Amino acid sequence: MNKYIVAITTKFHPLANALRRYRIAIFVISFLGIYTFLIMQVNMLSSKEPDPATVNSQQQTTKRLTIDQGSIDRILELEEQNIDVRSLFEQARQNPFNE
């Protein structure tokens, strides 16, 4: 068993010296290869379009928000009764991002 380890060590000794000598170049090439692979995967995944069947199934499961007419009438009635609320609604319609 021991002689096999010695034989393997002597065979790979020149390879180990070469790897040790070019370790920076090997690291840079490996890093660039991995980086290129990741960029290609991100590009492929970002340009991928969903299939229409998936989009349709997701749209069917999404519930639409509905407000009944009674609630709308009540909100409008409260808006007309209070001047501060009316000005708040008008200001929000003109500039919805103003705080």
Secondary structure as GFF3:
##gff-version 3
##sequence-region A 1 99
A	DSSP	alpha_helix	2	21	.	.	.	ID=ss1
A	DSSP	alpha_helix	23	46	.	.	.	ID=ss2
A	DSSP	alpha_helix	52	61	.	.	.	ID=ss3
A	DSSP	alpha_helix	69	81	.	.	.	ID=ss4
A	DSSP	alpha_helix	83	94	.	.	.	ID=ss5
###
